[in-house]
């Protein structure tokens, strides 16, 4: 299968490494508007380089296109790829800069019977897949609240990971969003044309579940997740690879006079919370091109942008809850210059 990679920055180089490790894929084309980035490649192995995706589509084609450009070009490139005959498209998150762009991408993909995925790597991480199985089994009761904290830019760039994970882990949908969007802490490191601050977002999910996302632009410390269940607390620190699960004793009397006792849950020896993006990218691409159903399709990417837009709408409306079902066609066109 011939593949083309559009965007050869830090993430693009990571994607190329993943593509080169999948035997059935032959990366034939690299596209980036800055030709200087190609100098870092030691062995082109017959790859062609292009300085614009227009030129690439005029002169070539690919069965698989991976898009690793900044967000404002995602929709245009994905749609152009599909309309040019590409059957498999992976786009980096965030999916697009507006809900309307996402909806158009989904419609074009379905019209042309093409597969479109948004890179949500934690859906392929063994620790999160294992946690999903345990949570859905009910052995720890029902999820009550999820806390997520991460430093850096911003609710669009990094925060969309946090919007997606509670849905994956609990199989529950987000109904309402209440948010406080911060003022930017200076120019975006990817360019002054981008605006993507942090903020605090409360997700009201099915079954009364709440998820709190704290994206702190000038914060410190590694990303962590905490999931509070009826009978257990799950704490995950990705940077340190730590997983701690404590579960309330099943045999404990319900008497209010007795203090709660908890047992530590043993984690399978082969599981770690450390995120290896290279390995997860390989899983994402294989899932896209080989499996009958895939784990990170375009609908998940679209929902994360709906949550992002609802966050901005809530912030603009005195932090009132915004129902995802109530977002108007006008607001679906709200354009956020995220990266």
Secondary structure, DSSP 4 states (H G I P E B T S, - for coil): -EEEEE--SHHHHHHHHHHHTSTT-EEEEEE-S-GGGGGG-S--TT-EEES-HHHHHHH---SEEEE-S-GGGHHHHHHHHHHTT-SEEEEPSS--SSHHHHHHHHHHHHHTT-EEEE--GGGG-HHHHHHHHHHHHTTT--EEEEEEEEESS-TTTTHHHHHHHHHHHH---EEEEEEEEPPP-SS-TT-TT-----EEEEEEEGGG-EEEEEEETT--S--EEEEEESSEEEEEETTTTEEEEEEE-TT----TTSPP-EEEPPPPTT------HHHHHHHHHHHHHH-SS-TTBHHHHHHHHHHHHHHHHHHHTTT--EEGGG--HHHHT------
